[in-house]
């Protein structure tokens, strides 16, 4: 008996009990659909991180305050541990002091490695325009902010050095803030006066839209103001939240990172060991991207394990149903053997049945996964990328699962003795 005839008999056997066949496919459908959906989400998240890093530039360094625990040494340490010489060295916590002068000195001290520095202070503020108000983030920064962060002013202008030095109440507004204040997308607030924490600010420009960031945050939901104004008039701060540093080139980043670290340690009088005692954190954009991708890959792997388990459960379901089918069709197998069917013919028939169940379930699962990815992107706003290689792998895996878990039932059917099969009630 040829393969075509075996497929015809297998399809007839499956169509005789459509409901049971569909329920058998369910595990494969769920497993394949989840695999495609997980891969689409994982690749979309990876692309978002990569695009965000590339948009900011691969030659970026980020500095923010860190928690330092300085070891008490010398006489203080000896006094503290005199009662117990084996006690570990004591530690004290030190305040984090990243200052505006730190940023200015970094920009001046390393002209061969550092291109520009954008110090920043940040906090939430209440913004009002007429009877409309919204909560947003204010970023106080310097005149190099646009250049360092690859940002642009879409309308109006950026604040000047004169306004920065004079702590003027001017600001540049992100698109989301304008939309929330006017409830009218596309409104230009340039030239208008808004209230920021009950202080009047003149809007001198609108930032170009940047969309969602690597971590899903809205990069357009902010107000940018002179750092002197934000520190003295709005936030009452003496220290920075953050520093963005643009290096001369990606090749100069390791040297710049080492120079800046040593500079801050000397300036803040931080004793060794390093970096344990550092009161700051310094990372490159590449480091941040790799950390985020590591988290994304871990989550993708965990979800993929769940999908694989679903496929295994689906395969076990196929094996169980095929065993039931062999039992129900024992007399049919006996008749076929009595009229000349070989064990190979019986084996091929049941293997084809299990493969067809798995393959059709895989195709339906692919449709479910692709449609789910599209809906997540269009309705949920997720960044998903459907990978053709994942689809091809899903087809092969689904067919393989059917064949693998169908081997035992098919072998059992092929091994039946014709006379015993004919006697089966």
VMD Tcl script that draws the C-alpha trace (Angstrom):
set ca {
  {0.00 0.00 0.00}
  {1.44 3.37 -1.00}
  {1.61 6.59 1.03}
  {-1.32 8.18 -0.81}
  {-3.58 5.29 0.10}
  {-2.33 5.43 3.70}
  {-3.12 9.14 3.88}
  {-6.62 8.55 2.48}
  {-7.33 5.89 5.10}
  {-5.82 8.07 7.86}
  {-7.96 11.08 6.89}
  {-11.07 8.90 6.80}
  {-10.26 7.61 10.27}
  {-9.77 11.13 11.65}
  {-12.92 12.51 10.03}
  {-15.02 9.75 11.59}
  {-14.62 11.45 15.00}
  {-14.12 15.17 14.33}
  {-14.70 16.41 17.88}
  {-12.09 14.08 19.37}
  {-9.61 15.05 16.65}
  {-10.09 18.77 17.36}
  {-9.66 18.29 21.10}
  {-6.49 16.31 20.43}
  {-5.14 19.19 18.36}
  {-5.81 21.73 21.13}
  {-2.54 21.17 23.01}
  {-0.49 21.55 19.81}
  {-2.44 24.68 18.83}
  {-1.76 26.33 22.19}
  {1.90 25.30 22.24}
  {2.74 26.48 18.72}
  {0.73 29.70 19.14}
  {2.52 30.55 22.37}
  {5.93 29.82 20.81}
  {5.32 32.25 17.94}
  {3.82 34.87 20.25}
  {6.71 34.66 22.72}
  {9.34 34.90 19.99}
  {7.53 37.89 18.45}
  {7.38 39.70 21.81}
  {11.01 38.90 22.63}
  {12.35 40.05 19.28}
  {10.20 43.17 19.39}
  {11.51 44.07 22.84}
  {15.10 43.48 21.71}
  {14.61 45.69 18.66}
  {13.09 48.44 20.79}
  {16.10 48.43 23.12}
  {18.53 48.42 20.19}
  {16.70 51.24 18.39}
  {16.60 53.36 21.54}
  {20.33 52.91 22.14}
  {21.13 53.65 18.50}
  {18.91 56.75 18.61}
  {20.82 58.08 21.63}
  {24.14 57.03 20.15}
  {26.53 54.19 20.86}
  {29.08 56.63 22.31}
  {27.00 57.60 25.35}
  {27.95 57.29 29.02}
  {25.45 57.63 31.85}
  {26.31 58.64 35.42}
  {23.94 58.63 38.37}
  {24.35 58.61 42.16}
  {25.06 55.28 43.81}
  {25.05 54.05 47.38}
  {28.54 54.04 48.88}
  {29.50 52.09 52.00}
  {32.95 53.24 53.04}
  {35.02 50.97 55.25}
  {36.17 52.66 58.44}
  {39.90 52.11 58.52}
  {43.04 52.92 60.54}
  {42.55 54.06 64.15}
  {38.75 54.26 63.95}
  {38.51 50.69 62.73}
  {40.94 49.45 65.42}
  {39.03 51.21 68.17}
  {35.72 49.87 66.96}
  {37.00 46.30 66.77}
  {39.36 46.24 69.80}
  {36.87 44.22 71.80}
  {36.74 41.59 69.09}
  {39.80 41.46 66.83}
  {38.11 38.96 64.53}
  {35.11 41.23 63.84}
  {34.77 42.49 60.25}
  {35.71 46.07 59.42}
  {32.94 48.55 60.13}
  {31.17 50.43 57.35}
  {29.44 53.76 57.13}
  {27.11 55.10 54.48}
  {28.06 58.31 52.72}
  {25.78 60.81 50.97}
  {25.75 60.93 47.17}
  {27.05 64.23 45.82}
  {26.95 64.64 42.06}
  {27.09 68.38 41.52}
  {26.74 70.80 38.66}
  {30.43 71.68 39.13}
  {31.29 68.00 38.63}
  {29.62 68.11 35.23}
  {31.34 71.37 34.24}
  {34.74 70.06 35.30}
  {34.28 66.80 33.37}
  {33.41 68.73 30.22}
  {36.56 70.89 30.58}
  {39.05 68.29 31.82}
  {38.86 65.65 29.08}
  {38.58 67.34 25.68}
  {40.18 64.38 23.87}
  {37.60 61.86 25.07}
  {34.50 63.81 26.16}
  {32.54 65.69 23.52}
  {29.73 67.16 25.65}
  {28.05 66.76 29.05}
  {24.38 67.23 29.91}
  {23.76 67.33 33.70}
  {20.17 66.72 34.71}
  {17.81 67.08 37.66}
  {14.42 65.45 37.45}
  {11.17 65.30 39.36}
  {7.42 65.23 38.89}
  {5.63 68.57 38.68}
  {2.09 69.81 38.22}
  {1.55 71.77 35.00}
  {-1.48 73.94 34.26}
  {-2.73 75.80 31.19}
  {-5.94 77.68 31.82}
  {-8.35 75.26 33.50}
  {-6.48 72.16 32.24}
  {-3.73 70.49 34.29}
  {-1.53 67.44 34.09}
  {1.29 65.78 35.99}
  {4.55 65.38 34.12}
  {8.31 65.19 34.56}
  {10.52 68.26 34.50}
  {14.12 67.83 33.39}
  {16.46 70.63 34.28}
  {19.51 70.49 32.05}
  {22.10 72.45 30.11}
  {22.38 73.83 26.59}
  {24.06 70.58 25.41}
  {21.04 68.41 26.20}
  {19.74 68.25 22.63}
  {23.14 67.37 21.19}
  {24.01 64.76 23.81}
  {20.63 63.00 23.69}
  {20.01 63.28 19.93}
  {16.86 65.29 20.59}
  {15.40 68.03 18.39}
  {13.15 71.06 18.73}
  {10.23 70.71 16.36}
  {8.78 74.20 16.76}
  {10.13 77.37 18.30}
  {13.61 77.24 19.81}
  {15.68 75.87 22.68}
  {16.58 78.06 25.66}
  {19.74 80.16 25.32}
  {22.92 80.31 27.39}
  {21.80 83.72 28.63}
  {18.52 82.24 29.91}
  {20.47 79.36 31.50}
  {22.89 81.67 33.32}
  {20.06 83.94 34.44}
  {17.82 81.11 35.72}
  {15.02 82.36 33.48}
  {11.59 80.76 33.68}
  {11.49 79.33 30.17}
  {10.92 75.77 29.01}
  {10.59 73.46 26.05}
  {7.55 71.15 26.12}
  {7.14 67.54 24.95}
  {4.29 66.55 22.66}
  {2.44 64.43 25.26}
  {2.34 67.34 27.73}
  {0.85 69.64 25.09}
  {-1.76 67.04 24.13}
  {-2.75 66.49 27.77}
  {-3.06 70.21 28.44}
  {-5.10 71.05 25.34}
  {-6.85 67.74 24.61}
  {-6.10 68.61 20.99}
  {-3.28 66.61 19.35}
  {-0.79 68.69 17.42}
  {-1.31 71.94 19.34}
  {1.72 74.24 19.43}
  {2.26 75.82 22.85}
  {5.18 77.99 21.70}
  {4.79 81.53 23.03}
  {2.19 80.60 25.64}
  {2.64 80.80 29.41}
  {2.05 77.71 31.52}
  {2.13 77.18 35.27}
  {4.75 74.75 36.62}
  {4.21 74.07 40.33}
  {2.34 77.41 40.49}
  {5.17 79.34 38.84}
  {4.69 80.90 35.41}
  {6.96 79.62 32.63}
  {7.13 80.80 29.05}
  {7.12 78.02 26.45}
  {9.85 78.84 23.92}
  {9.68 75.63 21.90}
  {8.23 72.16 21.33}
  {10.36 69.02 21.36}
  {10.17 66.64 18.41}
  {8.32 63.43 19.26}
  {10.50 60.42 20.21}
  {7.85 57.86 21.21}
  {8.35 55.08 23.73}
  {11.76 54.35 25.25}
  {13.56 51.05 25.79}
  {11.62 50.39 29.00}
  {8.26 51.47 27.55}
  {8.30 54.96 29.06}
  {6.81 57.89 27.17}
  {9.79 60.03 26.13}
  {7.49 62.91 25.12}
  {5.92 63.31 28.55}
  {8.36 65.91 29.91}
  {9.28 69.57 30.19}
  {12.87 70.66 29.65}
  {14.02 73.79 31.50}
  {17.37 75.42 32.35}
  {19.03 73.40 35.09}
  {19.70 76.52 37.15}
  {16.00 77.38 37.08}
  {14.92 73.87 37.98}
  {17.40 73.53 40.84}
  {16.82 76.96 42.43}
  {13.22 77.86 41.65}
  {11.31 74.59 41.22}
  {12.99 71.63 42.91}
  {15.23 73.32 45.48}
  {18.04 70.87 44.75}
  {21.80 71.06 45.19}
  {22.71 67.76 43.59}
  {22.14 66.08 40.24}
  {20.01 63.05 39.45}
  {21.85 62.13 36.32}
  {24.56 63.01 33.80}
  {24.55 62.13 30.11}
  {28.00 62.23 28.51}
  {28.70 62.07 24.80}
  {32.15 60.73 24.01}
  {34.24 61.69 20.99}
  {33.76 58.21 19.52}
  {32.71 54.71 20.61}
  {36.39 53.71 20.65}
  {37.12 56.38 23.27}
  {34.39 55.26 25.66}
  {36.48 52.88 27.82}
  {39.17 55.55 28.31}
  {36.56 58.22 29.05}
  {34.85 55.94 31.56}
  {38.14 55.31 33.35}
  {39.12 59.00 33.35}
  {35.75 60.15 34.69}
  {35.71 57.46 37.38}
  {39.16 58.45 38.64}
  {38.24 62.13 38.47}
  {35.10 61.69 40.59}
  {36.93 59.51 43.11}
  {39.59 62.16 43.61}
  {37.08 65.01 43.67}
  {34.79 63.25 46.16}
  {37.74 61.97 48.25}
  {36.70 58.34 47.95}
  {39.19 55.84 49.40}
  {39.79 52.41 47.87}
  {38.74 49.68 47.19}
  {37.14 50.59 43.86}
  {34.45 50.38 42.66}
  {32.97 49.14 45.97}
  {33.29 52.55 47.63}
  {32.20 54.65 44.65}
  {29.32 57.03 45.40}
  {28.32 57.01 41.72}
  {27.44 54.57 38.96}
  {28.80 54.92 35.45}
  {27.59 52.80 32.53}
  {27.81 52.90 28.77}
  {24.76 52.62 26.55}
  {26.08 49.26 25.37}
  {26.14 47.99 28.97}
  {22.59 49.15 29.55}
  {21.45 47.56 26.29}
  {23.08 44.25 27.19}
  {21.50 44.28 30.66}
  {18.06 44.96 29.23}
  {18.51 42.31 26.53}
  {19.59 39.85 29.21}
  {16.33 40.45 31.11}
  {14.34 40.17 27.87}
  {16.10 36.94 26.87}
  {15.49 35.45 30.31}
  {11.78 36.20 30.15}
  {11.59 34.88 26.59}
  {13.33 31.68 27.67}
  {10.96 31.16 30.60}
  {7.89 31.68 28.42}
  {9.38 29.42 25.75}
  {9.74 26.66 28.36}
  {6.03 27.04 29.11}
  {5.31 26.74 25.38}
  {7.49 23.64 25.07}
  {5.67 22.08 28.02}
  {2.39 22.79 26.22}
  {3.75 21.03 23.13}
  {4.79 18.02 25.21}
  {1.37 17.89 26.87}
  {-0.20 18.12 23.42}
  {2.02 15.29 22.21}
  {1.02 13.12 25.16}
  {-2.60 13.88 24.33}
  {-2.00 12.69 20.77}
  {-0.40 9.48 22.05}
  {-3.31 8.78 24.42}
  {-5.95 9.37 21.76}
  {-4.08 7.22 19.26}
  {-3.89 4.41 21.83}
  {-7.64 4.69 22.30}
  {-8.07 4.68 18.53}
  {-5.95 1.53 18.21}
  {-8.09 -0.18 20.84}
  {-11.35 0.87 19.18}
  {-10.17 -0.20 15.73}
  {-8.60 -3.54 16.70}
  {-11.06 -5.54 14.55}
  {-10.45 -3.19 11.61}
  {-6.70 -3.80 11.98}
  {-7.31 -7.56 12.08}
  {-9.43 -7.45 8.91}
  {-6.82 -5.37 7.08}
  {-4.05 -7.78 8.09}
  {-6.20 -10.76 7.09}
  {-6.61 -9.40 3.55}
  {-2.90 -8.71 3.14}
  {-1.90 -5.50 4.94}
  {1.63 -5.73 6.32}
  {2.77 -4.44 9.74}
  {4.54 -1.64 7.83}
  {1.21 -0.57 6.27}
  {-0.49 -0.45 9.68}
  {2.46 1.41 11.22}
  {2.45 3.96 8.39}
  {-1.29 4.51 8.65}
  {-1.26 5.39 12.35}
  {1.93 7.45 12.07}
  {0.32 9.49 9.28}
  {-2.79 9.99 11.42}
  {-0.78 11.35 14.36}
  {1.36 13.51 12.05}
  {-1.73 14.98 10.36}
  {-3.29 15.81 13.73}
  {-0.09 17.51 14.87}
  {0.54 19.30 11.55}
  {-2.98 20.70 11.25}
  {-2.82 21.76 14.91}
  {0.53 23.42 14.19}
  {-0.88 25.37 11.22}
  {-3.83 26.57 13.31}
  {-1.39 27.46 16.12}
  {0.69 29.50 13.67}
  {-2.40 31.46 12.63}
  {-3.31 32.02 16.29}
  {0.25 33.17 17.12}
  {0.52 35.55 14.14}
  {-2.95 37.04 14.71}
  {-2.19 37.41 18.43}
  {1.08 39.23 17.65}
  {-0.71 41.62 15.28}
  {-3.46 42.33 17.83}
  {-0.90 42.98 20.58}
  {0.88 45.45 18.31}
  {-2.23 47.26 17.07}
  {-4.44 47.23 20.16}
  {-2.03 46.79 23.07}
  {0.76 48.94 21.61}
  {3.36 46.18 22.03}
  {6.35 46.04 19.75}
  {6.13 42.56 18.18}
  {8.08 41.05 15.27}
  {6.83 37.83 13.68}
  {9.84 35.79 12.62}
  {9.51 33.53 9.57}
  {12.17 31.19 10.95}
  {10.07 30.75 14.10}
  {7.08 29.83 11.92}
  {9.13 27.29 9.97}
  {10.49 25.83 13.19}
  {6.96 25.63 14.63}
  {5.79 23.62 11.59}
  {8.69 21.18 11.86}
  {8.32 20.84 15.64}
  {4.58 20.25 15.45}
  {5.01 17.53 12.81}
  {7.89 16.02 14.79}
  {5.82 15.93 17.97}
  {3.07 14.05 16.16}
  {5.47 11.48 14.71}
  {7.40 11.04 17.97}
  {4.35 10.54 20.16}
  {2.62 8.46 17.48}
  {5.38 5.86 17.25}
  {4.27 3.82 20.26}
  {0.56 3.58 19.34}
  {1.47 2.82 15.71}
  {3.94 0.14 16.79}
  {1.32 -1.38 19.06}
  {-1.17 -1.47 16.21}
  {1.37 -2.98 13.81}
  {2.29 -5.70 16.32}
  {-1.27 -7.01 16.72}
  {-1.77 -10.63 15.60}
  {-4.53 -10.90 12.94}
  {-6.41 -13.77 14.64}
  {-6.33 -12.09 18.08}
  {-7.45 -8.82 16.51}
  {-10.40 -10.50 14.76}
  {-11.47 -12.11 18.03}
  {-11.44 -8.74 19.86}
  {-14.88 -7.58 20.99}
}
mol new
graphics top color blue
foreach p $ca { graphics top sphere $p radius 0.5 }
foreach p [lrange $ca 0 end-1] q [lrange $ca 1 end] { graphics top cylinder $p $q radius 0.2 }
display resetview
